[in-house]
Amino acid sequence: MTNKQRIIIIDDDDGNNVLSTIAILRVYENIELKIFTNSKEGIEYIEEEYEKMQLPTMLFLDINMPGLSGWDILGRLKKMKEIIEASFNIYILSSSVDRADKERADSEKLIKGYLIKPLRNNIFNLNKLSPVN
């Protein structure tokens, strides 16, 4: 069993990714951080990487992105349900304050929470956001 943990961010917003990186590195000193601004590259990385090896992972997923939306990515993750349930805690990280987005996220069993951008280190309650329950 490995103590290694990974955080993946799939978000096309470079500014938010910088702020998220700062917040994450303030809380986690020894974390592998992967950031994808291209949603297709992000989901392809997960599909390929986690077929080979499972690693406790937090995924922060934006909803509104060009190409594949966060909902599209979630649809593909559902096809890997056993791997995702064993390895991932998925959080929507979005600037959307649309109630329908929040309700949809709440109805999705794979999603652990809905967070409004920007990600800040004060939201990292380790009981709530620890990689893989």
GROMACS elastic network, one bead per residue, 0.5 to 0.9 nm:
[ bonds ]
;  ai    aj funct       b0    kb
    1     4     6  0.89193   500
    2     5     6  0.81777   500
    2    55     6  0.79872   500
    2    56     6  0.89313   500
    3    56     6  0.86326   500
    4    30     6  0.79816   500
    4    31     6  0.70880   500
    4    32     6  0.76850   500
    4    55     6  0.72335   500
    4    56     6  0.74156   500
    5    30     6  0.81026   500
    5    31     6  0.57011   500
    5    32     6  0.62876   500
    5    33     6  0.88220   500
    5    55     6  0.62964   500
    5    56     6  0.51543   500
    5    57     6  0.59061   500
    5    58     6  0.83079   500
    5   131     6  0.70715   500
    6    31     6  0.57159   500
    6    33     6  0.57886   500
    6    34     6  0.75251   500
    6    55     6  0.69820   500
    6    56     6  0.63302   500
    6    58     6  0.65012   500
    6    59     6  0.85428   500
    6   131     6  0.79332   500
    7    24     6  0.86773   500
    7    31     6  0.70928   500
    7    32     6  0.62428   500
    7    34     6  0.62757   500
    7    35     6  0.83659   500
    7    56     6  0.85559   500
    7    57     6  0.54266   500
    7    59     6  0.58850   500
    7    60     6  0.76899   500
    7   131     6  0.81890   500
    8    32     6  0.84091   500
    8    33     6  0.59601   500
    8    35     6  0.57565   500
    8    36     6  0.77393   500
    8    42     6  0.83678   500
    8    57     6  0.71655   500
    8    58     6  0.62354   500
    8    60     6  0.62320   500
    8    61     6  0.82951   500
    9    17     6  0.76098   500
    9    20     6  0.85563   500
    9    33     6  0.79277   500
    9    34     6  0.63475   500
    9    36     6  0.61514   500
    9    37     6  0.82365   500
    9    42     6  0.82112   500
    9    58     6  0.83967   500
    9    59     6  0.58422   500
    9    61     6  0.60496   500
    9    62     6  0.81336   500
    9    93     6  0.88254   500
   10    17     6  0.88405   500
   10    34     6  0.85542   500
   10    35     6  0.60544   500
   10    37     6  0.59687   500
   10    38     6  0.72442   500
   10    39     6  0.60056   500
   10    41     6  0.89597   500
   10    42     6  0.60298   500
   10    43     6  0.83288   500
   10    59     6  0.76578   500
   10    60     6  0.63448   500
   10    61     6  0.50893   500
   10    62     6  0.62372   500
   10    70     6  0.82926   500
   11    14     6  0.76449   500
   11    16     6  0.79633   500
   11    17     6  0.71133   500
   11    35     6  0.76674   500
   11    36     6  0.63278   500
   11    37     6  0.50686   500
   11    38     6  0.72967   500
   11    39     6  0.70158   500
   11    60     6  0.80045   500
   11    61     6  0.63357   500
   11    62     6  0.50939   500
   11    63     6  0.81792   500
   11    64     6  0.85003   500
   11    65     6  0.70743   500
   11    70     6  0.87527   500
   11    93     6  0.83493   500
   11    94     6  0.87455   500
   12    16     6  0.86014   500
   12    17     6  0.82240   500
   12    36     6  0.73474   500
   12    38     6  0.61861   500
   12    39     6  0.73709   500
   12    62     6  0.77955   500
   12    64     6  0.85682   500
   12    65     6  0.60908   500
   12    66     6  0.77988   500
   13    16     6  0.54116   500
   13    17     6  0.63028   500
   13    18     6  0.89230   500
   13    37     6  0.68704   500
   13    62     6  0.88388   500
   13    65     6  0.86477   500
   14    18     6  0.63522   500
   14    19     6  0.88286   500
   14    37     6  0.71604   500
   15    18     6  0.52590   500
   15    19     6  0.64857   500
   15    20     6  0.86525   500
   16    19     6  0.50871   500
   16    20     6  0.59566   500
   16    21     6  0.84573   500
   16   117     6  0.71437   500
   16   118     6  0.58782   500
   16   119     6  0.75568   500
   17    21     6  0.59928   500
   17    22     6  0.85985   500
   17    35     6  0.74095   500
   17    36     6  0.89943   500
   17    37     6  0.84732   500
   17   118     6  0.85991   500
   17   119     6  0.87246   500
   18    21     6  0.51480   500
   18    22     6  0.63491   500
   18    23     6  0.87536   500
   19    22     6  0.52048   500
   19    23     6  0.62713   500
   19    24     6  0.86490   500
   19   118     6  0.67109   500
   19   119     6  0.67561   500
   19   120     6  0.74617   500
   20    23     6  0.50880   500
   20    24     6  0.60236   500
   20    25     6  0.85073   500
   20   117     6  0.87422   500
   20   118     6  0.68220   500
   20   119     6  0.51118   500
   20   120     6  0.66950   500
   20   121     6  0.81962   500
   21    24     6  0.51474   500
   21    25     6  0.60355   500
   21    26     6  0.85305   500
   21    33     6  0.80402   500
   21    35     6  0.88349   500
   21   119     6  0.87100   500
   22    25     6  0.53287   500
   22    26     6  0.62605   500
   22    27     6  0.89488   500
   22   120     6  0.83041   500
   22   121     6  0.80524   500
   23    26     6  0.52911   500
   23    27     6  0.67182   500
   23    28     6  0.87748   500
   23   119     6  0.67330   500
   23   120     6  0.51948   500
   23   122     6  0.81196   500
   23   124     6  0.87526   500
   24    27     6  0.53385   500
   24    28     6  0.58474   500
   24    29     6  0.84101   500
   24    31     6  0.86265   500
   24    33     6  0.86420   500
   24   119     6  0.84131   500
   24   120     6  0.79050   500
   24   121     6  0.63322   500
   24   124     6  0.83213   500
   25    28     6  0.50775   500
   25    29     6  0.58356   500
   25    30     6  0.83199   500
   25    31     6  0.78917   500
   25    33     6  0.89685   500
   25   121     6  0.85786   500
   26    29     6  0.70153   500
   26   121     6  0.67198   500
   27   121     6  0.64876   500
   27   122     6  0.89192   500
   27   124     6  0.73396   500
   28    31     6  0.58460   500
   34    42     6  0.89273   500
   35    42     6  0.78716   500
   36    39     6  0.65610   500
   36    40     6  0.87465   500
   36    41     6  0.67750   500
   36    42     6  0.53057   500
   37    40     6  0.89719   500
   37    41     6  0.81287   500
   37    42     6  0.77068   500
   37    65     6  0.88542   500
   38    41     6  0.54129   500
   38    42     6  0.63354   500
   38    65     6  0.83127   500
   38    66     6  0.81171   500
   38    67     6  0.80747   500
   38    68     6  0.85621   500
   39    43     6  0.63439   500
   39    44     6  0.85563   500
   39    65     6  0.71284   500
   39    66     6  0.76989   500
   39    67     6  0.68970   500
   39    68     6  0.57246   500
   39    69     6  0.72500   500
   39    70     6  0.78875   500
   39    73     6  0.76696   500
   40    43     6  0.54534   500
   40    44     6  0.61305   500
   40    45     6  0.85632   500
   40    67     6  0.71061   500
   40    68     6  0.61886   500
   40    73     6  0.81864   500
   41    44     6  0.51299   500
   41    45     6  0.60558   500
   41    46     6  0.87308   500
   42    45     6  0.52044   500
   42    46     6  0.64722   500
   42    47     6  0.87910   500
   42    73     6  0.87684   500
   43    46     6  0.50891   500
   43    47     6  0.61162   500
   43    48     6  0.85893   500
   43    73     6  0.63505   500
   43    76     6  0.77879   500
   43    77     6  0.80069   500
   44    47     6  0.50658   500
   44    48     6  0.60949   500
   44    49     6  0.83367   500
   45    48     6  0.53195   500
   45    49     6  0.57422   500
   45    50     6  0.81629   500
   46    49     6  0.52510   500
   46    50     6  0.57023   500
   46    51     6  0.81600   500
   46    77     6  0.85952   500
   47    50     6  0.58570   500
   47    51     6  0.63675   500
   47    76     6  0.86600   500
   47    77     6  0.80339   500
   47    80     6  0.79451   500
   48    51     6  0.55602   500
   48    52     6  0.70665   500
   49    52     6  0.55918   500
   49    53     6  0.64126   500
   49    54     6  0.79598   500
   50    54     6  0.51907   500
   50    55     6  0.76187   500
   50    83     6  0.72906   500
   50    84     6  0.86790   500
   50    87     6  0.87309   500
   51    54     6  0.73976   500
   51    83     6  0.80438   500
   54    57     6  0.86068   500
   54    83     6  0.71991   500
   54    84     6  0.88826   500
   54    86     6  0.79210   500
   54    87     6  0.60599   500
   55    86     6  0.87703   500
   55    87     6  0.57475   500
   55    88     6  0.81178   500
   56    86     6  0.79810   500
   56    88     6  0.61078   500
   56    89     6  0.82222   500
   56   131     6  0.55558   500
   56   132     6  0.55267   500
   57    87     6  0.58352   500
   57    89     6  0.63600   500
   57    90     6  0.83643   500
   57   130     6  0.89536   500
   57   131     6  0.53716   500
   57   132     6  0.65312   500
   58    87     6  0.83943   500
   58    88     6  0.56242   500
   58    90     6  0.58603   500
   58    91     6  0.75201   500
   58   129     6  0.78706   500
   58   130     6  0.77681   500
   58   131     6  0.53264   500
   58   132     6  0.73025   500
   59    88     6  0.68143   500
   59    89     6  0.61950   500
   59    91     6  0.60616   500
   59    92     6  0.81925   500
   60    89     6  0.86813   500
   60    90     6  0.61589   500
   60    92     6  0.57084   500
   60    93     6  0.56270   500
   60   115     6  0.88858   500
   61    70     6  0.60356   500
   61    73     6  0.85872   500
   61    74     6  0.88894   500
   61    90     6  0.73236   500
   61    91     6  0.61976   500
   61    93     6  0.54215   500
   61    94     6  0.75665   500
   62    65     6  0.69669   500
   62    69     6  0.76152   500
   62    70     6  0.55185   500
   62    71     6  0.89009   500
   62    91     6  0.87805   500
   62    92     6  0.58806   500
   62    93     6  0.50697   500
   62    94     6  0.50834   500
   62    95     6  0.81968   500
   63    69     6  0.54848   500
   63    71     6  0.63425   500
   63    72     6  0.88405   500
   63    92     6  0.70220   500
   63    93     6  0.74733   500
   63    94     6  0.61064   500
   63    95     6  0.85965   500
   63    96     6  0.79720   500
   63   101     6  0.83508   500
   64    68     6  0.84819   500
   64    69     6  0.54122   500
   64    70     6  0.64468   500
   64    71     6  0.85729   500
   64    94     6  0.77222   500
   64    95     6  0.87473   500
   64    96     6  0.82113   500
   65    68     6  0.64315   500
   65    69     6  0.50453   500
   65    70     6  0.70848   500
   66    69     6  0.66437   500
   68    71     6  0.78561   500
   68    72     6  0.55473   500
   68    73     6  0.65107   500
   69    72     6  0.50372   500
   69    73     6  0.63712   500
   69    74     6  0.86263   500
   70    73     6  0.50417   500
   70    74     6  0.61438   500
   70    75     6  0.86548   500
   70    92     6  0.80306   500
   71    75     6  0.62599   500
   71    76     6  0.88213   500
   72    75     6  0.50978   500
   72    76     6  0.65739   500
   72    77     6  0.87996   500
   73    76     6  0.51460   500
   73    77     6  0.62117   500
   73    78     6  0.87232   500
   74    78     6  0.62282   500
   74    79     6  0.89581   500
   74   110     6  0.82866   500
   74   111     6  0.88717   500
   75    78     6  0.52579   500
   75    79     6  0.70494   500
   76    79     6  0.54129   500
   76    80     6  0.72757   500
   77    80     6  0.52325   500
   77    81     6  0.64709   500
   77    83     6  0.89131   500
   77    84     6  0.68863   500
   77   110     6  0.88009   500
   78    82     6  0.86069   500
   78    84     6  0.77400   500
   78   110     6  0.79580   500
   79    82     6  0.85697   500
   80    83     6  0.55784   500
   80    84     6  0.60242   500
   80    85     6  0.85655   500
   81    84     6  0.50808   500
   81    85     6  0.59303   500
   81    86     6  0.84569   500
   81   110     6  0.83873   500
   82    85     6  0.52470   500
   82    86     6  0.61452   500
   82    87     6  0.86195   500
   83    86     6  0.51624   500
   83    87     6  0.60431   500
   83    88     6  0.78958   500
   84    87     6  0.52791   500
   84    88     6  0.51094   500
   84    89     6  0.80087   500
   84    90     6  0.88331   500
   84   110     6  0.78950   500
   85    88     6  0.59006   500
   85    89     6  0.77973   500
   85   110     6  0.72064   500
   85   132     6  0.83601   500
   86   132     6  0.73471   500
   86   133     6  0.89745   500
   87   131     6  0.80601   500
   87   132     6  0.59033   500
   87   133     6  0.89349   500
   88   110     6  0.85130   500
   88   131     6  0.69390   500
   88   132     6  0.55902   500
   88   133     6  0.86616   500
   89   110     6  0.75963   500
   89   111     6  0.71018   500
   89   112     6  0.62097   500
   89   113     6  0.89161   500
   89   129     6  0.77668   500
   89   130     6  0.79834   500
   89   131     6  0.60682   500
   89   132     6  0.54904   500
   89   133     6  0.76298   500
   90   110     6  0.65521   500
   90   112     6  0.56141   500
   90   113     6  0.72938   500
   91   105     6  0.88172   500
   91   110     6  0.88616   500
   91   111     6  0.56962   500
   91   112     6  0.55703   500
   91   114     6  0.57598   500
   91   115     6  0.69348   500
   91   129     6  0.88867   500
   92   102     6  0.89084   500
   92   105     6  0.73401   500
   92   111     6  0.71997   500
   92   112     6  0.82122   500
   92   113     6  0.63559   500
   92   115     6  0.58942   500
   92   116     6  0.81301   500
   93    96     6  0.87982   500
   93   113     6  0.86887   500
   93   114     6  0.62696   500
   93   116     6  0.56797   500
   93   117     6  0.59461   500
   93   118     6  0.79180   500
   93   119     6  0.74792   500
   94    97     6  0.80077   500
   94   114     6  0.77174   500
   94   115     6  0.64268   500
   94   116     6  0.51502   500
   94   117     6  0.53660   500
   94   118     6  0.80436   500
   95   115     6  0.84616   500
   95   116     6  0.54707   500
   95   117     6  0.51164   500
   95   118     6  0.76958   500
   96    99     6  0.84507   500
   96   101     6  0.72809   500
   96   102     6  0.84686   500
   96   116     6  0.72566   500
   96   117     6  0.84721   500
   97   100     6  0.86557   500
   97   101     6  0.75628   500
   97   102     6  0.75803   500
   97   116     6  0.76431   500
   98   101     6  0.54537   500
   98   102     6  0.67238   500
   98   103     6  0.88788   500
   99   102     6  0.51182   500
   99   103     6  0.61012   500
   99   104     6  0.85127   500
  100   103     6  0.50563   500
  100   104     6  0.59998   500
  100   105     6  0.85112   500
  101   104     6  0.51054   500
  101   105     6  0.61380   500
  101   106     6  0.85681   500
  102   105     6  0.51017   500
  102   106     6  0.61256   500
  102   107     6  0.86733   500
  102   114     6  0.65893   500
  103   107     6  0.62394   500
  103   108     6  0.88421   500
  104   107     6  0.51208   500
  104   108     6  0.64795   500
  105   108     6  0.52833   500
  105   109     6  0.83483   500
  105   110     6  0.88614   500
  105   111     6  0.63253   500
  105   112     6  0.85011   500
  105   113     6  0.73873   500
  105   114     6  0.67261   500
  106   109     6  0.75950   500
  106   111     6  0.71201   500
  106   112     6  0.80622   500
  106   113     6  0.72294   500
  106   114     6  0.76927   500
  107   110     6  0.89997   500
  107   111     6  0.82558   500
  108   111     6  0.56242   500
  108   112     6  0.85651   500
  109   112     6  0.75926   500
  111   114     6  0.78537   500
  112   128     6  0.88424   500
  112   129     6  0.85848   500
  115   118     6  0.84120   500
  115   119     6  0.75041   500
  115   123     6  0.88669   500
  116   119     6  0.71320   500
  117   120     6  0.82111   500
  119   122     6  0.86003   500
  119   123     6  0.74444   500
  120   123     6  0.58728   500
  120   124     6  0.77095   500
  121   124     6  0.55712   500
  121   125     6  0.88513   500
  122   125     6  0.73996   500
  123   126     6  0.89175   500
  123   128     6  0.89537   500
  123   129     6  0.83900   500
  124   127     6  0.84318   500
  124   128     6  0.74124   500
  124   129     6  0.60668   500
  124   130     6  0.83013   500
  125   128     6  0.53315   500
  125   129     6  0.59605   500
  125   130     6  0.78347   500
  126   129     6  0.51330   500
  126   131     6  0.86466   500
  127   130     6  0.58798   500
  127   133     6  0.88287   500
  128   133     6  0.88875   500
  129   132     6  0.84149   500
  129   133     6  0.86619   500
  130   133     6  0.66558   500
